[in-house]
Amino acid sequence: MCSRDSSELNSTRKRDRSTATAGASASKSANTRALGALGENLVAEWLQQQGWEILHRQWYCRWGEIDIIALGRDEQTEINRGNENSPFPILRLRSAQVPDSQTLAFVEVKTRRRGNWDAGGMLAVSAAKQAKIWQTAEIFLSNRPDLANNSCRFDVALVRCEPLRQKAKPILPPLTGGNSESAAENYQLTLQEYIRSAFSN
């Protein structure tokens, strides 16, 4: 075999490896998006069981995307002042506080597997991410003036995703307010934590 044939063979191998790596990366990215959508489905279903109306899923504009926008009554607090125990700094969104109005919740959902690097998704909601969500929410409200007088809050839902063993397929009870688990495909999803007013007014 001459050196030219050898270099062509090495070039072909490198191209095959890079194609395989790109394919694996695209497959992993698609799988991550699919798991994220499953987490959003779980949280949307849970919110509906709590009496919230889901207005939009994956609402986006040029500034960013909001996973879930929900409208409902905030039974625990008349005026949302922020959660003092929240790990997120509080940002302010300009909206009038109207007695007996409904609350508009902008929900960021983070779905993570065990052993993740970002504290179950909490660290992924950085100050920059919060600012993007906040700007996106303002654009949403400018497009929906009928909702602008509702009090607004930003919630974060942390969903744990675990692969199911092939042999053991658990039968899960239907979702209730106290049970927030869902099995989809080969995964079991659990709503680990729902942080109300994580970084809102």
C-alpha positions in Angstrom: 0.0 0.0 0.0 1.5 3.4 -0.9 1.5 6.4 1.4 -1.2 8.1 -0.7 -3.6 5.1 -0.2 -2.8 5.2 3.5 -3.5 8.9 3.9 -6.8 8.5 2.0 -7.7 5.6 4.3 -6.9 7.7 7.4 -8.9 10.6 6.0 -11.9 8.4 5.5 -11.6 7.0 9.0 -11.5 10.5 10.5 -14.5 11.6 8.4 -16.4 8.4 9.5 -15.5 9.1 13.2 -16.6 12.8 13.0 -19.8 11.8 11.2 -20.5 9.2 13.9 -19.7 11.7 16.7 -22.0 14.3 15.1 -24.8 11.7 14.7 -24.4 10.6 18.4 -24.4 14.3 19.5 -27.6 15.0 17.4 -29.2 11.9 18.8 -28.3 12.9 22.4 -29.6 16.4 21.8 -32.9 15.1 20.4 -33.2 12.7 23.4 -32.6 15.6 25.8 -35.3 17.7 24.1 -37.7 14.8 24.2 -37.1 14.3 27.9 -37.5 18.0 28.5 -40.9 17.9 26.7 -41.9 14.9 28.9 -41.0 17.0 32.0 -43.0 19.9 30.7 -46.0 17.6 30.1 -45.7 16.3 33.7 -45.6 19.9 35.2 -48.5 21.1 32.9 -50.6 18.2 34.0 -49.8 18.8 37.7 -50.6 22.5 37.3 -54.0 21.7 35.7 -54.8 19.4 38.6 -54.0 22.3 40.9 -56.7 24.3 39.1 -54.4 26.3 36.7 -55.3 26.9 33.1 -52.4 26.3 30.7 -52.4 29.3 28.3 -49.2 28.4 26.3 -46.5 25.8 26.1 -43.1 26.7 24.7 -44.1 30.3 24.0 -41.1 32.0 22.3 -40.0 35.2 20.7 -36.7 36.6 19.7 -35.6 37.0 23.3 -36.2 33.5 24.4 -38.8 30.9 25.4 -41.1 30.2 28.3 -41.8 26.6 28.9 -45.3 27.0 30.4 -47.5 30.1 30.9 -50.4 29.3 33.2 -53.3 31.4 34.7 -55.0 30.6 38.0 -55.8 31.7 41.5 -52.9 32.0 43.9 -54.7 30.6 47.0 -51.8 31.0 49.5 -50.9 34.7 49.0 -52.9 37.6 47.9 -49.9 39.5 46.7 -46.8 37.6 45.6 -43.8 39.1 47.3 -41.2 36.5 46.4 -40.1 33.4 48.2 -37.6 34.3 50.9 -36.2 30.8 50.9 -35.7 30.9 47.1 -32.1 30.4 45.9 -32.8 32.9 43.1 -32.5 36.7 43.4 -35.8 38.5 43.1 -36.5 40.4 39.9 -39.4 42.8 39.5 -42.0 42.6 36.7 -44.2 45.7 36.2 -47.8 44.7 36.6 -50.7 46.1 38.6 -51.9 44.3 41.7 -55.6 44.0 41.3 -57.7 42.5 44.1 -59.4 39.2 43.1 -57.4 39.0 39.9 -55.8 35.8 38.8 -52.1 35.2 38.8 -50.1 34.6 35.7 -47.3 32.1 36.2 -44.3 31.9 33.9 -42.9 28.5 34.6 -39.3 27.3 33.7 -39.1 23.5 33.8 -35.8 21.7 34.3 -35.7 18.0 33.7 -32.5 16.2 34.9 -31.2 12.7 35.4 -29.5 11.5 38.5 -25.9 12.7 38.9 -26.4 15.9 37.0 -23.9 18.8 37.4 -26.4 21.6 38.1 -28.2 20.8 41.3 -31.2 19.2 39.6 -31.4 22.1 37.1 -31.4 24.9 39.7 -28.0 26.2 38.7 -29.1 26.3 35.0 -31.6 29.1 35.9 -28.7 31.7 36.1 -29.1 35.4 36.3 -28.7 35.6 32.5 -31.5 33.0 32.0 -33.8 34.8 34.4 -33.2 38.1 32.5 -34.1 36.3 29.2 -37.3 34.8 30.8 -38.2 38.2 32.2 -37.8 40.0 28.8 -39.8 37.2 27.1 -42.6 37.6 29.7 -42.7 41.4 29.1 -43.0 40.8 25.3 -45.8 38.2 26.0 -47.7 40.7 28.1 -47.3 43.4 25.5 -48.9 41.0 23.0 -51.7 40.1 25.5 -52.8 43.4 27.1 -55.9 41.5 28.4 -53.6 39.7 30.9 -51.4 42.7 31.8 -53.4 43.6 35.0 -52.9 40.1 36.5 -50.2 39.7 39.1 -47.3 37.8 37.7 -44.7 35.4 39.1 -41.9 33.3 37.8 -41.9 29.6 39.0 -39.2 27.0 38.6 -40.2 23.3 38.4 -37.4 20.7 38.9 -38.2 17.3 37.4 -36.1 14.1 38.1 -35.9 11.6 35.3 -34.8 8.0 35.9 -34.6 5.2 33.4 -36.9 2.3 34.1 -35.5 -1.2 34.2 -36.7 -3.2 31.2 -38.1 -6.1 33.4 -39.8 -4.0 36.0 -42.5 -1.7 34.6 -44.2 -0.2 37.7 -47.9 0.5 37.6 -48.2 4.1 38.7 -51.4 5.5 40.3 -53.1 8.4 38.5 -51.7 11.9 39.1 -53.1 13.7 42.2 -52.1 16.8 43.9 -49.8 14.8 46.2 -48.5 12.4 43.6 -46.6 13.9 40.7 -45.0 11.0 38.9 -45.4 9.9 35.3 -43.9 7.0 33.3 -43.2 7.7 29.7 -41.4 5.4 27.3 -38.5 4.1 29.3 -38.4 6.8 32.0 -40.0 7.6 35.2 -40.4 11.3 35.9 -41.0 12.8 39.3 -41.7 16.5 40.1 -39.0 16.9 42.7 -39.6 20.5 43.6 -41.9 23.3 42.5 -40.5 26.7 43.5 -43.3 29.3 43.5 -42.1 32.9 42.9 -38.6 31.7 42.5 -37.5 35.1 41.1 -40.7 37.2 40.7 -42.4 40.1 42.3 
